[in-house]
Amino acid sequence: MYQEERLIGVIQFLKENRRISIDQMCEMFNISRDTARRDLVKLEERKAIVRTRGGAILPTSHNAIKDYTNRLKTVSFEKQQIGSKAASLIQTGDKIILDTSTTVQACANRMRPMDITIITNSIHQAEILSNVEDVSIQLLGGYLQKEHQFLYGSSVIERLKSYHVDKAFIGVVGISEQGLSIGHEEDGMVKRNMMQQADQVIVLADHTKLGITEFFSFASLNDVDIIITDLLPNEDFQKQLEKFNVELIVTEEEESHLWT
C-alpha cells in the first residue's frame, strides 16, 4: 500500500474513532512503527492531525459561537425534538432550573400549563414562560450579557445557592469524555452552580455537540444524570456514558419505534 493510501485511511479512521495509536496503524496497514511515525509526521506537516503520545487525533475545529438569534436557526428541528422530550419529563409540582441555551428554550416552548416553579437566568426563557398558566418564575438578577441575553455574575451564583430544585435542564456547546463545555466562562460558572443545586441534571445536546470540547469546561460526565440527543453517538462515547451511569435518551430512536 502506498503512503498516500495509508494517510487517507488514517484520516478516515480518525473521523470515525477520534483518535488512533501507532499500534493500531501497524496492525491496520501491516507496517513498522517507524513507518507509522513517518506517516504521522507527514499528516502533521499538512496540519491534518495533532500528534499525541503514541498516536494522533484530529485538530480541534473551532466554530464561531453565534449570537442567540442566529443560534435559534441552527438544527431547529432537532432542538424541537429534544425540547419536546425534555418537557415530557416535567411533572406537576416540580421545581426546575433552566439555563440560557436555545435547546433548553425549545423545552420551555413545549411546557404545558401546570403548577411548577422555574428558576432561570435567561431573559428569553422567562418571557416565553410568562405566557404559560400556573408557572411560577424566579428570574436570577445579575449583569446582562447583551449578545446572548443571559444574566451572570456573583449575584446570580449567590442567589442560586439559596435554591434546591428537582431538575436542572442544561445546554452545552460541547460534550465529550472531557465533560461539558461552553464558549463563555461566565456562562459556564452559572451552569456549574445550577447543576449543584439539582437532584437530577438533564443535559440537552443535539448530535453536533457530541464529541466536541469547547473553551471552558464546567462539569464532568459524572455530574450528569440524563443526556437527551437526536442521534445515537458512537460506541466509545456510549461506553463513557455507561461508565458514569448516565442515561441516554435518543429522540430519533423513539420516533422510529413509533413506526415499527
C-alpha positions in Angstrom: 0.0 0.0 0.0 1.3 3.4 -0.9 1.8 6.1 1.7 -1.0 8.3 0.3 -3.4 5.4 0.6 -2.4 4.9 4.2 -2.8 8.6 5.0 -6.3 8.6 3.6 -7.0 5.5 5.7 -5.7 7.2 8.9 -7.9 10.3 8.4 -11.0 8.2 7.7 -10.3 6.2 10.9 -9.9 9.4 12.9 -13.2 10.7 11.6 -14.9 7.6 12.9 -13.0 7.0 16.1 -11.5 10.4 17.0 -8.0 9.0 17.8 -5.5 6.5 16.5 -2.5 4.8 18.0 0.8 3.8 16.3 0.0 0.2 17.3 -3.4 0.4 15.5 -1.7 1.8 12.4 0.8 -1.1 12.4 -2.0 -3.6 12.6 -4.2 -1.9 10.1 -1.6 -1.4 7.4 0.9 -4.1 8.3 3.7 -1.6 8.7 6.6 -1.0 11.1 6.3 1.5 14.0 8.9 3.7 12.2 6.8 3.8 9.1 3.7 4.7 11.1 5.6 7.6 12.8 6.7 8.9 9.4 3.1 8.8 8.2 2.0 10.8 11.2 4.8 13.3 10.6 3.6 13.8 7.1 0.0 14.3 8.2 1.1 16.7 10.9 3.1 18.8 8.3 -0.2 19.1 6.4 -1.9 20.2 9.6 -4.4 17.3 9.1 -3.7 15.8 12.6 -2.4 16.6 16.0 0.2 14.2 17.2 -0.1 12.8 20.7 2.0 10.5 22.8 1.8 7.2 20.9 -0.6 8.3 18.2 -2.7 11.2 16.8 -6.1 13.0 17.0 -7.9 15.3 14.6 -7.3 19.0 15.1 -10.0 20.9 17.0 -12.5 22.7 14.9 -13.4 26.0 16.4 -16.7 27.2 15.1 -17.7 30.8 16.0 -20.4 30.8 18.6 -23.3 32.6 17.0 -25.4 35.1 18.8 -28.7 34.0 20.3 -30.9 34.9 17.4 -28.7 33.0 14.9 -28.3 30.0 17.2 -32.1 29.7 17.2 -31.9 28.9 13.5 -29.3 26.1 13.9 -30.6 22.5 13.7 -34.0 23.8 14.8 -35.9 20.6 14.1 -33.5 18.6 16.2 -33.8 21.1 19.0 -37.6 20.9 18.9 -37.5 17.1 19.2 -35.1 17.3 22.1 -37.0 20.1 23.8 -40.3 18.2 23.4 -38.8 15.1 25.1 -37.3 17.2 27.9 -40.6 18.9 28.6 -42.3 15.5 28.8 -40.1 14.7 31.9 -41.6 17.6 33.9 -44.2 16.7 36.5 -46.7 18.9 38.4 -45.1 20.3 41.5 -41.6 20.2 40.1 -39.1 22.9 40.9 -36.8 23.4 37.8 -33.8 25.3 36.7 -33.5 26.3 33.1 -30.2 27.7 31.7 -29.9 30.1 28.8 -29.3 27.7 25.8 -31.5 27.6 22.8 -32.1 23.9 23.1 -33.4 24.5 26.7 -35.6 27.3 25.2 -37.1 24.6 22.9 -38.0 22.8 26.2 -39.6 26.0 27.5 -41.6 26.3 24.3 -43.1 22.9 24.9 -44.1 23.3 28.5 -47.8 23.0 29.2 -49.7 24.8 31.9 -49.1 23.1 35.3 -48.1 24.0 38.8 -44.3 24.2 38.6 -41.6 26.7 39.6 -39.0 27.8 37.1 -35.7 29.4 38.1 -33.6 30.9 35.2 -31.1 33.5 34.3 -32.4 33.7 30.7 -34.5 36.7 29.7 -35.9 34.6 26.8 -37.0 31.6 28.9 -38.7 34.0 31.4 -40.5 35.8 28.6 -41.8 32.5 27.0 -43.0 31.1 30.3 -44.7 34.3 31.4 -47.4 33.3 29.0 -47.9 29.8 30.4 -50.6 29.5 33.1 -49.7 28.2 36.6 -46.0 28.5 36.0 -44.1 30.5 38.7 -40.9 32.2 37.5 -37.9 33.3 39.5 -35.5 35.4 37.3 -32.0 35.5 38.7 -30.6 39.0 38.6 -27.1 40.0 37.6 -25.1 41.5 34.8 -26.7 41.3 31.4 -24.7 39.6 28.6 -26.3 41.6 25.8 -25.3 39.4 22.8 -26.6 36.1 24.3 -29.3 37.6 26.6 -28.4 36.0 29.9 -27.7 37.3 33.4 -24.4 36.3 35.1 -22.0 37.3 37.8 -21.5 36.7 41.6 -25.0 37.9 42.4 -26.6 35.1 40.2 -24.4 32.4 41.7 -25.1 33.6 45.3 -28.8 33.6 44.6 -28.6 30.1 43.1 -27.2 28.8 46.4 -30.5 29.6 48.1 -32.5 27.2 45.9 -32.9 23.4 45.8 -34.7 22.0 42.8 -35.8 18.7 41.4 -34.4 19.1 37.9 -31.9 21.3 36.0 -32.0 21.4 32.2 -28.6 22.3 30.9 -27.4 23.1 27.3 -23.8 22.8 26.1 -21.6 23.8 23.2 -19.6 20.6 23.6 -19.9 17.3 25.4 -17.2 14.7 25.3 -15.2 12.4 27.6 -13.6 15.5 28.9 -17.0 16.6 30.2 -19.4 19.5 29.4 -18.0 22.7 27.9 -19.1 26.2 26.8 -17.6 29.1 25.0 -18.1 31.7 27.7 -16.6 31.2 31.2 -19.2 33.4 32.9 -22.0 31.3 31.4 -20.2 28.1 32.4 -19.8 29.2 36.0 -23.5 29.8 36.3 -24.3 26.4 34.7 -21.9 24.6 37.2 -23.8 26.1 40.1 -27.2 25.3 38.6 -26.2 21.7 38.4 -25.1 21.6 42.0 -28.5 22.7 43.2 -30.5 20.0 41.4 -31.4 16.4 42.4 -31.3 15.5 38.7 -29.2 17.0 35.9 -30.6 16.7 32.4 -28.3 17.8 29.5 -29.9 18.7 26.2 -27.5 18.4 23.3 -28.1 17.8 19.6 -25.6 15.5 17.7 -23.4 18.4 16.6 -22.3 18.9 20.2 -21.2 15.3 20.8 -17.5 14.6 20.9 -16.8 18.4 21.0 -14.7 20.1 23.7 -15.0 23.9 23.8 -13.1 26.6 25.6 -14.4 26.3 29.2 -15.2 23.0 30.9 -17.7 23.4 33.6 -18.7 19.8 34.6 -17.8 16.2 34.1 -19.9 13.4 32.8 -20.1 12.1 36.4 -22.2 15.2 37.2 -24.9 14.3 34.6 -27.9 12.0 35.1 -29.6 12.1 31.7 -28.5 13.2 28.2 -31.2 13.8 25.6 -29.9 14.0 22.0 -31.3 13.4 18.5 -28.8 10.8 17.1 -27.1 7.8 18.7 -23.5 8.6 19.5 -20.6 6.3 18.6 -19.8 3.3 20.7 -16.8 4.9 22.5 -19.0 7.7 23.8 -21.8 5.3 24.8 -19.2 3.3 26.9 -18.2 6.6 28.6 -21.8 7.3 29.5 -22.2 3.7 30.8 -19.1 4.1 32.9 -20.6 7.2 34.7 -24.2 5.7 34.8 -25.5 8.4 32.5 -28.9 7.6 31.0 -29.0 8.3 27.2 -32.3 9.2 25.5 -32.2 9.4 21.7 -35.2 11.1 20.1 -34.6 9.5 16.7 -34.8 6.0 18.1 -38.0 6.9 20.0 -39.6 8.2 16.8 -38.5 5.1 14.8 -40.2 2.9 17.4 -43.5 4.6 16.7 -43.4 3.4 13.1 -42.5 -0.2 13.8 
